[in-house]
Amino acid sequence: MKIPKLPSARSVSTKLLRSVWKKVSSKPFPDIYGYAFDDKDFSYMLDLLKKNPFVIDTRVEEYGLDFDNKFIEACTFVFQEKYIILVKQSADLVDSLEHELQHINEGNFAVES
């Protein structure tokens, strides 16, 4: 899967990812990439992921109910043995990263391919 070029896409720095990782884990830092998108592009990326037959949506598992994608602020999936975190720019970046990195630390991902 190739992440399409979207105008709002911004890379999350490895320095920030490592810093937040240290808050949630004492394990070595895994191969993680983060991207922030405006709400429209984030929804587009989420729709692309949901159309992938290899993606497992675990929202019901995590929250106990299914809900509209507009309420999702971040998600994590695995691609080519790398963790990819997508975050809405309107969400608190550090809080969202901490939540998603906790999933990685525990071996749980919002979506997985």
Residue, then its C-alpha position, 0 to 999 in steps of 0.5 A: m500500500k502506498i500512501p497517496k500524496l495528500p496536501s495536508a499530510r505532515s510527517v511526525s518526527t521520529k524524535l517526537l515518536r521516540s519521546v512519547w514511546k519512552k513514556v509508554s514503554s521501556k522496550p526498544f523503539p520499533d520501526i514506527y512512522g507517523y503522519a498527521f492529516d486534516d480531517k478530510d484527508f484523514s477520513y480519506m485515508l481511513d476509508l482506503l484502509k477499510k477497503n483493504p481486505f487485509v485490514i482488521d477494524t477493531r473499534v468494537e473490540e476496543y470501545g465496545l461499540d461501532f461508531d462513525n469514522k468521524f469520531i476516530e482521531a488516530c489509527t495504527f496499522v502494520f505495513q511491511e513490518k513497520y507501524i504506521i500511525l495516522v492522526k487527525q491534525s485537529a486531535d491533540l498529537v501527543d495524546s493521540l500518539e501516546h494512545e496509539l503507541q500504547h496499542i503497539n506496546e501491548g500488541n494491539f492495533a486499531v487496524e492491522s494489515 
